[in-house]
Amino acid sequence: MDFIPQYLFNGLVVGCSYALIAVGLTAIFGLMEIANFAHGQFYMLGAFFAYWLTRIAGLDFWTGLAASVIGVMLVGVLLERTLFRFLRGASLSSSVLATIALSIFLENLALNIWGPRPQKIISPFESGGIELLGIFTTPDRLSMLFLTFLMVLILHVCLRHTHTGKAIRATFQQREAAALVGINIDHLYTLTFAVGAGLAALAGVLLGTIFVVQPSMGGVATLKAFIVVTLGGASSFAGGIAGGLLLGLAESFGAIIAPSYKDAVGFILVILVLLYKPNGLFGKRT
């Protein structure tokens, strides 16, 4: 049983990346009602931007991280004001097909620019492990936990205590009423899309120092994000965070039983949740 704390920690680290990606997807899906199957490509682009800026352009890691997140947010703004603006009010099948096409385009674009070979982002920390209370880890994994906690705290404060955050919450609850009281819906859509893309990019950069970066990583991230959103609830930020951590822990312990079926754990969880909580763990009954 001594291995349990280690697997708990490993699951939390991976779960943090799932949570960052899923919170952005929850915001886009809940506010704009668009199923964005290209969301994982923002995760992939963030990782490749950081790889290029640190390995090729020679920037230090933290400057490269900030520039990568901002760069992906700008890509998100461009896409929201072009493709996704046309998808507003469209049928679910139209948004699914359009975003799948976008994901294929972005993946192949990355393949042509950076090539198929897996790459690694240079870590800002010295190599070597750290032992804390019997748990072996690395500075990269600790920074993943810390930055995820920091971003969740910032999001919570912004949503609860700023005018823009209250406007976003109001739009979530009743879009037409929010527009009637003077809230600029178009502005909120653009801001939410940019923040969601930026959170996915942040997860990609942080995981790029732990694992490898490759063009196909976005598709896997999108799949995990939709699993997390289904677990937590499509309109719940708290559900996105809790669902991400739950999926990370479940996969970590699932690897003990059958490592080759680790990715199937998420689908088993989704089936169980949909059977007993069709709206997700934190979703509201509609």
C-alpha positions in Angstrom: 0.0 0.0 0.0 3.0 2.3 0.1 2.6 3.0 -3.6 -0.8 4.7 -3.1 0.5 8.2 -2.3 2.7 8.1 -5.4 -0.1 7.2 -7.7 -2.3 9.8 -6.1 0.3 12.5 -6.8 0.8 11.3 -10.4 -2.9 11.3 -11.0 -3.2 14.8 -9.6 -0.5 16.1 -11.9 -2.1 14.7 -15.1 -5.6 15.7 -13.7 -4.4 19.3 -13.5 -3.7 19.4 -17.2 -7.1 17.8 -17.9 -8.7 20.4 -15.7 -7.0 23.4 -17.5 -8.1 22.1 -20.9 -11.7 21.2 -19.8 -12.4 24.5 -18.0 -11.8 26.4 -21.3 -14.0 23.9 -23.2 -16.7 24.3 -20.5 -16.7 28.0 -20.9 -16.9 27.9 -24.7 -19.6 25.2 -24.7 -21.6 26.6 -21.9 -21.6 30.2 -23.1 -21.5 29.8 -26.9 -23.3 26.4 -27.1 -20.7 25.2 -29.7 -19.1 21.8 -29.4 -15.5 22.7 -30.2 -13.7 19.5 -31.3 -10.7 21.6 -32.2 -10.1 22.7 -28.6 -7.2 20.2 -28.1 -5.4 21.9 -31.0 -4.9 25.0 -28.8 -3.2 22.7 -26.3 -1.0 21.4 -29.1 -0.2 24.9 -30.5 0.7 26.2 -27.1 3.3 23.4 -26.7 4.8 23.9 -30.2 4.9 27.7 -29.8 6.8 27.3 -26.6 9.1 24.7 -28.2 9.9 27.0 -31.1 10.4 30.1 -28.9 12.7 28.4 -26.4 14.6 26.0 -28.6 14.8 28.0 -31.9 14.3 31.6 -31.0 16.3 31.3 -27.8 13.9 32.8 -25.3 14.0 31.7 -21.7 11.2 29.3 -20.6 9.0 31.8 -18.7 9.1 34.4 -21.4 8.3 31.7 -23.9 5.5 30.4 -21.8 3.8 33.8 -21.6 4.4 34.5 -25.3 3.0 31.1 -26.3 -0.2 31.6 -24.2 -0.7 35.1 -25.6 -0.1 33.8 -29.1 -2.7 31.0 -28.8 -5.1 33.5 -27.3 -4.7 35.7 -30.4 -5.3 32.7 -32.6 -8.5 32.0 -30.6 -9.6 35.6 -31.1 -9.1 35.3 -34.8 -11.0 32.0 -35.0 -13.8 33.3 -32.8 -14.3 36.4 -35.0 -14.3 34.4 -38.2 -15.3 30.7 -38.2 -17.0 30.5 -34.8 -19.0 33.7 -35.3 -20.7 32.0 -38.3 -21.4 28.9 -36.2 -23.5 30.8 -33.6 -27.0 29.5 -33.6 -26.1 26.7 -36.1 -27.1 23.2 -35.5 -25.0 20.9 -33.4 -24.0 18.8 -36.3 -22.8 21.8 -38.2 -20.5 22.9 -35.4 -19.2 19.4 -34.9 -18.3 19.0 -38.5 -16.8 22.5 -38.8 -14.6 22.1 -35.7 -13.5 18.6 -36.7 -12.4 20.0 -40.0 -10.6 22.8 -38.2 -8.8 20.3 -35.9 -7.6 18.3 -39.0 -6.4 21.5 -40.6 -4.4 22.7 -37.6 -2.9 19.3 -36.9 -1.7 19.0 -40.5 -0.4 22.6 -40.4 1.7 21.7 -37.3 2.8 18.5 -39.0 4.1 20.5 -42.0 5.7 23.2 -40.0 7.4 21.2 -37.1 7.4 17.7 -38.6 6.3 14.4 -37.1 9.2 13.8 -34.8 8.3 14.2 -31.1 10.0 17.2 -29.4 10.8 18.2 -25.9 10.5 21.7 -24.3 13.5 22.6 -22.3 12.6 22.7 -18.6 13.6 25.8 -16.6 14.6 23.6 -13.6 17.6 21.5 -13.0 17.2 17.8 -13.8 16.8 15.4 -10.9 14.1 14.2 -8.6 12.7 15.4 -5.3 11.4 13.3 -2.5 8.6 14.8 -0.4 7.0 12.6 2.3 7.9 9.4 0.5 6.6 10.8 -2.9 9.1 11.1 -5.7 8.5 13.9 -8.1 10.3 16.6 -10.2 10.2 20.4 -10.2 8.2 20.4 -13.5 5.4 18.4 -11.9 5.3 20.6 -8.8 5.1 23.7 -11.0 2.2 22.1 -12.9 0.3 21.7 -9.6 1.2 25.2 -8.4 0.3 27.0 -11.6 -3.0 25.1 -12.0 -4.0 26.1 -8.4 -3.0 29.7 -9.2 -5.0 29.8 -12.4 -8.1 28.3 -10.7 -7.8 30.9 -7.9 -7.5 33.7 -10.4 -10.5 32.5 -12.4 -12.6 32.1 -9.2 -11.8 35.7 -8.1 -12.4 37.1 -11.6 -15.8 35.3 -12.0 -17.0 36.2 -8.5 -15.6 39.7 -7.9 -15.2 41.5 -11.2 -17.8 43.2 -13.5 -16.8 41.1 -16.5 -16.9 37.9 -14.4 -20.4 38.7 -13.2 -21.4 39.4 -16.8 -20.1 36.0 -17.9 -22.1 34.3 -15.1 -25.2 36.2 -16.1 -24.8 35.2 -19.7 -24.3 31.6 -18.7 -27.6 31.7 -16.8 -29.8 33.7 -19.3 -28.3 35.0 -22.5 -31.3 37.0 -23.7 -31.8 38.7 -20.3 -28.1 39.6 -20.2 -28.3 41.3 -23.6 -31.4 43.2 -22.5 -29.6 44.8 -19.6 -26.7 46.0 -21.9 -24.1 43.3 -21.6 -22.0 43.1 -24.8 -22.5 39.5 -25.7 -20.0 39.6 -28.7 -17.3 41.0 -26.4 -17.9 38.2 -23.8 -17.8 35.5 -26.5 -14.4 36.7 -27.8 -13.0 37.1 -24.3 -14.2 33.7 -23.2 -12.9 32.0 -26.3 -9.5 33.6 -25.9 -9.2 32.7 -22.2 -10.3 29.1 -22.9 -7.7 28.8 -25.7 -5.0 30.3 -23.4 -5.7 27.8 -20.6 -5.4 24.9 -23.0 -2.1 26.4 -24.3 -0.8 26.7 -20.7 -1.5 23.0 -20.1 0.3 22.1 -23.3 3.4 24.1 -22.4 3.6 22.7 -18.9 3.1 19.1 -20.0 5.6 19.7 -22.8 8.4 19.8 -20.2 7.2 16.5 -18.7 6.2 14.5 -21.8 6.8 15.1 -25.5 5.3 17.5 -28.0 3.8 16.2 -31.3 1.1 17.2 -33.8 -1.3 14.4 -32.8 -1.4 15.4 -29.2 -4.3 17.7 -29.7 -6.8 15.0 -30.7 -6.1 13.1 -27.5 -6.5 16.3 -25.5 -9.9 17.0 -27.1 -11.1 13.5 -26.3 -10.0 13.8 -22.6 -11.6 17.3 -22.4 -15.0 16.1 -23.5 -14.8 13.2 -21.1 -14.1 15.6 -18.3 -16.9 18.0 -19.3 -19.3 15.1 -19.4 -18.2 14.0 -15.9 -18.3 17.4 -14.3 -21.3 18.9 -16.2 -21.3 20.9 -19.4 -22.1 24.3 -17.6 -20.0 24.0 -14.5 -16.6 25.4 -14.0 -16.2 23.6 -10.7 -17.3 20.4 -12.5 -14.5 20.9 -15.1 -11.9 21.1 -12.4 -13.2 18.2 -10.3 -13.8 16.1 -13.4 -10.2 16.7 -14.6 -8.8 15.7 -11.3 -11.1 12.7 -11.0 -10.1 11.4 -14.5 -6.4 11.9 -13.7 -6.7 9.9 -10.5 -8.8 7.2 -12.2 -6.3 6.7 -15.0 -3.4 6.6 -12.5 -4.9 3.8 -10.5 -6.3 2.1 -13.6 -2.7 1.7 -14.8 -2.1 -0.5 -11.8 -4.8 -3.0 -12.8 -4.3 -2.9 -16.6 -1.8 -0.4 -18.0 -2.8 -1.1 -21.6 -6.5 -0.2 -20.8 -5.7 3.0 -18.9 -7.4 5.2 -21.4 -10.6 3.1 -21.2 -11.1 4.2 -17.6 -12.5 7.5 -18.7 -15.2 6.0 -20.8 -16.2 3.6 -18.0 -16.5 6.7 -15.7 -18.6 8.5 -18.3 -21.0 5.5 -18.7 -21.4 5.3 -14.9 -22.0 9.0 -14.5 -24.5 9.2 -17.3 -26.4 6.3 -15.8 -26.9 7.9 -12.4 -26.1 11.6 -13.0 -27.1 12.4 -16.7 -26.2 16.1 -16.2 -22.8 15.4 -14.7 -21.5 15.4 -11.2 -22.0 19.2 -10.8 -24.4 19.9 -13.7 -27.9 21.3 -13.0 -31.0 19.4 -14.0 -32.6 21.0 -17.0 
